[in-house]
Amino acid sequence: MQEAFLQSLEPTPEAEELAIVKQRFDTFEKEMNLTEGKGKIVFYMKSTVLWHERATPNHCLFATVDTVNSLAKELCDSNHPSTEQIMSRRDEVNANWEKLQALLNLKREELQAASGLCNFHIDVNETMVS
């Protein structure tokens, strides 16, 4: 879901449209970095592999990557019978987070380049009119 949103933010040569895309990106980036680079992610709690006392079956629970890592460590340290599944899921969450961060960085660079090009064209047009 978050990757699809980022991929939908396409740079455009039009200054007004680019400003809107950049604003949407900036808002998204702020939401992703709510907790020192370990932003919000959503878990659909259908199984008890990563269980939390506030979660009920078929309940959505918001958690940070740090929370998932902490819960996974806690469960594994207590010799939970599903330790292997917990570690696998934790690794999957961390890999997805890293992939999302890489995409976020790439999109930031694309938008900065598009903004620079747009500003260049505006400057050229203003210079030619003068």
NORNOR-V667717 format. One line per field, one symbol per residue. ss: DSSP state (a for helix, b for strand, c for the rest). psi: psi as a letter, one per 20 degrees, with the letter a starting at -180 (. if undefined). Layout:
# NORNOR-V667717
ss=???
psi=???
This chain:
# NORNOR-V667717
ss=caaaaaaaccccccaaaaaaaaaaaaaaaaaacccccccbbbbbbcccccccccccccbbbbbbaaaaaaaaaaaaacccccaaaaaaaaaaaaaaaaaaaaaaaaaaaaaaaaaaaaaaaaaaaaaaac
psi=ghgggghinpqqipgghhhgghgggggggghhkhmljmaqqpponhrjgnqqhiqrqkppppqrhgggggggggghhjlpikgghghggghgghghghgggghggghggghgghgggghghgggghhhh.
